[in-house]
């Protein structure tokens, strides 16, 4: 079955894209746990991150690192936290979460909502920042 992320990659569902290359895409989470929460997704739909072929796995993490560096330049934070949970969508993805404290990466806290205008502006800032 086609995942929501594959539909985003195929342009069937809009997103707030922050980065993209031949193999991966990164976009703002629509149910973020904090401002600047980004999802990094391989363009090939594979459910479990440890089932990804080695070269693609390495490329995914290098891409995530580039995106994290861009987020750090745009969103005020101490670090970018990383989480791979993989239960909510059957398509590998890495959460990049701006952190100021360990509580900022608590996925059980209520999800946030931001105006579309603010998300578009944030996505453009991240996309146009050099890593």
QUIRA-V869031 format. One record per helix or strand. SS is the DSSP state (a for helix, b for strand). FROM is the first residue (numbers start at 1). LEN is the number of residues. If there is no record, write none. Layout:
# QUIRA-V869031
SS | FROM | LEN
SS | FROM | LEN
This chain:
# QUIRA-V869031
a | 4 | 6
b | 17 | 4
b | 24 | 5
b | 38 | 5
a | 49 | 3
a | 54 | 21
b | 79 | 5
b | 93 | 7
a | 102 | 4
a | 116 | 12
